[in-house]
Amino acid sequence: MSPRNKNRPLTLRDVSEASGVSEMTVSRVLRNRGDVSATTREKVLNAAKALGYVPNMIAGGLASQRVNLVAIVIPSLSNLVFPDVLTGISAELDDTPLQPVIGVTNYSLSREESVLYDMLSWRPSGVILAGLEHNEASRAMLAAASVPVVEIMDVDGDAIDCAVGISHLAAGRQMAAEILGAGYRRIGFIGTHMPEDHRAKKRLAGLEESLAEAGVKLAAREFYQGGSSLAKGRELTERILTRVPDLDFLYYSNDMIGAGGLIWCLEQGYDIPGNLGLAGFNGVDLLDGLPIRLATTDARRDDIGRRAARIVAGRDPRPEDGKIALTPHFLPGDTIRRGDRQPG
């Protein structure tokens, strides 16, 4: 079998050749019709999955065309991060024929596979999805999609087609430099369980690498499962400071739990940022309503959405190296010592 041109969509013939059965049998299996043996069915489904083949759900007369939809795949609608990303995407697609359609994975790779299978079966004109971590079946489908695929939020890894985001390793290193520069040395980290939050894991790695270079070891860490909330931030902050009361800085994996921690610390009478500094990540609007402003990192969410949409819409070329790395911006707020606030 001759190599397939990657710019050509996969066809029933490709699955037929890979599985060693006729195109008619492949069609019957994929449409779940007709009498096909279990062995043959398994052979066809395994071949289709390995190739990344997705059936075309468009009506016959339009079967050779794409629809004016852009598949947007994100892990959550409740996470405050993604509305800004979606706003940026929508703003760039607003005056084009393209319409965004959203699928939600709930941070599950198997759910992402299912969402992608359904969305790609309608032959969208492009795909924008969060993160660089996917299972093999999802990667195969995306590689075979023959449309622009833009992975967003992260550039620390290999992109299937192209990626737009920030380096979370760099963001962690940047935060470490700010913390150390302000004179803090007993540093704790609070965040989600790392296998479930790849980008927070990278920020923690960058933080620890930079601390180690300065001869400082992370003094404590506290992990949790489930969604982020102000209540969760309060609970975890109390827990870590009860366990390790001499900490002088807390770095949170996101602003939501950071805001909860800040409120709890203010209620307990902590001297912030004198004896205890705090910082979060993302730069969400929620911080505008706090008694004092939490230090954080602007993760460039709107910019990421806009740049990804411009690539899918054909307004910007695909980057030559496959990545557009935006620079995260540190926002000092009021919870980290600055200048003359450093201890004598």
C-alpha positions in Angstrom: 0.0 0.0 0.0 1.5 3.4 -1.0 1.9 6.1 1.7 -1.2 8.3 2.1 -0.9 12.0 1.4 -1.5 13.6 4.8 -3.4 16.5 3.1 -5.9 14.0 1.8 -8.8 13.0 4.1 -8.9 9.3 5.1 -11.5 7.2 3.2 -13.2 3.9 3.6 -10.6 2.5 1.2 -7.8 3.3 3.6 -9.6 1.4 6.4 -10.3 -1.4 4.0 -6.7 -1.7 3.0 -5.5 -1.5 6.7 -8.0 -4.1 7.9 -7.9 -6.4 4.9 -11.7 -6.5 4.3 -13.9 -4.9 1.6 -15.0 -1.3 1.6 -18.6 -2.5 1.8 -17.9 -4.5 4.9 -16.1 -1.5 6.4 -19.1 0.6 5.7 -21.4 -1.9 7.3 -19.3 -2.0 10.5 -18.9 1.7 10.8 -22.6 2.3 10.3 -23.4 -0.6 12.6 -25.5 -2.3 9.9 -25.6 -5.7 8.4 -24.4 -9.1 9.6 -20.7 -8.9 10.3 -18.8 -11.4 12.4 -17.4 -10.2 15.7 -13.8 -10.9 14.5 -14.2 -8.9 11.4 -16.0 -6.1 13.3 -13.1 -5.9 15.8 -10.5 -5.9 12.9 -12.2 -3.0 11.2 -12.7 -0.9 14.3 -9.1 -1.4 15.4 -7.9 -0.4 12.0 -10.1 2.7 11.9 -9.0 3.7 15.4 -5.3 3.3 14.6 -5.7 5.4 11.5 -7.8 8.0 13.2 -10.6 7.5 10.7 -13.9 9.3 11.5 -17.0 8.6 9.4 -18.4 11.6 7.5 -21.9 12.5 8.8 -22.6 15.1 6.1 -25.4 14.3 3.7 -24.2 12.7 0.4 -24.5 15.8 -1.7 -22.1 17.7 0.6 -19.9 14.8 1.4 -16.8 16.3 -0.3 -17.2 19.6 1.4 -16.5 21.1 4.8 -19.0 22.9 7.0 -18.4 26.4 8.3 -18.0 25.2 11.9 -14.9 25.3 14.1 -14.7 22.6 16.7 -13.7 24.1 20.1 -12.8 21.5 22.7 -12.2 22.7 26.3 -12.1 20.8 29.6 -14.7 23.0 31.5 -17.3 25.7 31.1 -17.2 26.5 34.9 -13.5 27.2 35.0 -13.1 31.0 34.8 -10.2 30.7 32.4 -12.1 29.5 29.4 -14.7 32.2 28.9 -11.9 34.7 28.1 -10.4 32.2 25.6 -13.8 31.7 23.9 -14.4 35.5 23.8 -11.1 35.9 21.9 -12.0 33.1 19.5 -15.5 34.5 18.9 -14.2 38.0 18.3 -11.9 36.9 15.5 -14.5 34.6 13.9 -17.3 37.1 14.1 -16.9 38.6 10.6 -16.1 35.3 8.9 -18.4 32.6 7.7 -17.1 30.3 10.5 -19.1 29.5 13.6 -17.6 28.0 16.8 -19.2 24.9 18.2 -18.1 23.9 21.8 -17.4 20.5 23.2 -16.5 19.9 26.9 -14.3 17.0 28.1 -14.5 17.4 31.9 -10.7 16.9 32.0 -11.1 13.3 30.8 -9.0 12.1 27.9 -11.5 9.3 27.1 -14.3 11.9 27.1 -12.1 14.1 24.8 -11.8 11.2 22.4 -15.5 10.8 22.3 -16.1 14.5 21.8 -13.6 14.7 19.0 -15.0 11.7 17.2 -18.5 13.2 17.2 -17.3 16.7 16.2 -14.9 15.6 13.5 -17.7 13.4 11.9 -19.4 16.6 10.8 -16.2 17.7 9.0 -15.5 21.1 10.7 -13.2 23.6 9.0 -10.8 23.6 11.9 -10.2 22.4 15.4 -9.1 24.4 18.5 -8.6 22.4 21.6 -7.0 23.0 25.0 -3.8 21.3 26.0 -1.1 19.1 24.4 -1.9 15.9 26.2 -4.3 13.5 24.4 -4.6 9.8 24.1 -3.4 7.9 21.1 -6.8 7.7 19.4 -7.4 11.4 19.7 -4.0 12.2 18.3 -4.6 9.9 15.4 -8.0 11.5 14.6 -6.5 15.0 14.8 -3.5 14.1 12.7 -5.8 12.7 10.0 -8.3 15.5 10.1 -6.8 17.4 7.1 -7.8 20.8 8.6 -6.0 23.3 10.8 -5.7 21.9 14.4 -4.6 24.4 17.0 -3.7 23.3 20.5 -4.0 26.1 22.9 -2.9 27.3 26.4 0.5 25.5 26.4 3.6 25.3 24.3 5.7 23.0 26.5 5.5 19.8 24.4 5.0 18.5 20.8 2.1 20.0 18.8 0.0 17.8 16.4 -0.3 20.7 13.9 0.4 23.9 15.7 0.1 25.3 19.3 -0.6 28.8 20.7 0.0 29.5 24.4 2.5 30.3 27.0 5.3 28.2 28.5 4.1 27.1 31.9 7.6 26.1 32.8 8.6 29.7 32.1 5.7 31.0 34.1 6.8 28.9 37.1 10.4 30.1 36.8 9.2 33.7 36.5 7.2 33.4 39.7 10.1 31.8 41.5 12.3 34.8 40.6 9.7 37.2 41.9 9.3 35.3 45.1 13.0 35.0 45.8 13.6 38.6 44.7 11.1 39.8 47.4 13.1 37.9 50.1 10.7 35.0 50.7 12.4 31.6 51.5 9.8 29.3 53.1 7.5 28.6 50.2 4.5 26.4 49.9 2.5 25.3 46.9 -1.3 24.6 46.8 -2.9 23.0 43.7 -4.8 20.2 42.1 -3.5 16.6 41.9 -0.9 16.8 39.2 -2.0 14.0 36.9 -5.2 15.9 36.4 -3.7 19.3 35.7 -0.8 19.1 33.2 -0.2 22.8 33.0 -0.1 23.3 36.8 2.4 20.4 37.0 4.7 22.3 34.6 4.4 25.5 36.5 5.3 23.7 39.7 8.3 22.1 37.9 9.5 25.5 36.7 9.1 26.9 40.2 11.0 24.1 41.9 13.8 24.2 39.2 14.4 27.9 39.8 14.2 27.6 43.6 16.7 24.7 43.5 19.1 26.8 41.5 19.0 29.4 44.3 19.5 26.7 47.0 15.9 26.8 48.2 13.7 23.8 48.5 9.9 23.9 48.4 8.9 23.7 52.0 5.4 22.3 51.7 2.7 21.4 49.2 -1.0 20.7 49.5 -3.0 19.0 46.7 -6.8 18.5 46.2 -9.2 16.9 43.9 -12.3 18.3 42.3 -13.2 21.8 41.1 -11.6 25.0 42.4 -13.6 27.3 44.7 -13.1 30.1 47.2 -14.1 27.6 50.0 -11.5 25.1 48.7 -8.8 27.8 48.9 -9.8 28.7 52.4 -9.7 25.1 53.5 -6.3 24.3 51.9 -4.7 27.5 53.2 -5.7 26.7 56.8 -4.6 23.2 56.4 -1.1 24.0 55.1 -0.4 26.8 57.5 -1.6 24.6 60.4 0.8 21.9 59.3 3.7 24.2 58.4 3.1 27.5 60.3 6.5 29.1 59.4 5.8 29.4 55.7 6.3 32.9 54.4 4.9 32.5 50.9 2.0 30.5 49.3 1.9 29.9 45.5 -1.5 28.7 44.3 -2.1 26.9 41.0 -5.0 29.2 40.1 -6.6 32.5 41.2 -9.8 31.0 42.5 -8.2 29.1 45.3 -5.7 31.9 45.8 -8.5 34.3 46.4 -10.1 32.0 49.0 -6.7 31.7 50.7 -6.2 35.5 50.7 -9.6 36.0 52.3 -8.9 33.4 55.0 -5.5 35.0 55.8 -6.9 38.5 56.1 -9.6 37.1 58.5 -6.9 35.5 60.6 -4.9 38.7 60.8 -1.9 37.7 58.8 0.5 40.5 57.9 0.3 40.4 54.1 2.7 40.8 52.3 5.0 41.5 55.2 5.2 38.1 56.9 3.2 36.1 54.4 3.1 36.6 50.6 0.6 35.0 48.3 0.3 34.6 44.5 -2.1 32.8 42.1 -2.2 32.2 38.4 -4.4 33.4 35.5 -5.2 37.0 36.2 -9.0 36.5 36.2 -11.5 39.4 36.8 -12.5 37.9 40.1 -9.5 39.5 41.7 -10.9 43.0 41.1 -13.4 42.4 44.0 -10.9 41.4 46.7 -10.0 43.6 49.7 -6.4 43.7 48.3 -5.3 42.5 45.0 -3.7 39.1 44.7 -0.4 38.8 42.9 -0.8 36.6 39.8 0.3 35.9 36.3 -1.6 37.0 33.2 -1.8 33.9 31.1 -2.8 35.8 27.9 -6.1 34.0 27.5 -7.8 36.5 25.1 -4.7 36.7 23.0 -4.4 32.9 22.8 -8.0 32.6 21.6 -7.5 35.3 19.0 -4.3 34.0 17.6 -5.7 30.4 17.4 -8.9 31.7 15.6 -6.8 33.7 13.1 -4.9 30.6 12.1 -8.0 28.5 11.7 -9.7 31.3 9.7 -6.6 31.6 7.4 -5.9 35.1 8.5 -2.5 34.2 9.9 -0.1 31.5 8.5 0.7 28.4 10.5 3.9 29.2 12.4 7.0 27.7 10.7 8.1 25.9 13.9 4.5 24.9 14.8 4.3 27.1 17.9 3.3 30.6 18.9 4.7 31.2 22.4 3.2 34.3 24.1 5.0 35.8 27.1 3.2 35.5 30.5 3.0 38.7 32.4 3.6 38.9 36.2 1.1 41.2 38.0 2.4 42.0 41.5 -0.8 43.2 43.1 -0.6 43.8 46.8 0.3 40.4 48.2 4.1 40.3 47.5 6.7 42.5 48.9 8.0 45.1 46.5 11.0 47.4 46.7 11.2 48.9 50.2 8.8 46.3 51.6 11.5 43.7 51.7 12.7 42.7 55.1 15.7 44.3 56.5 
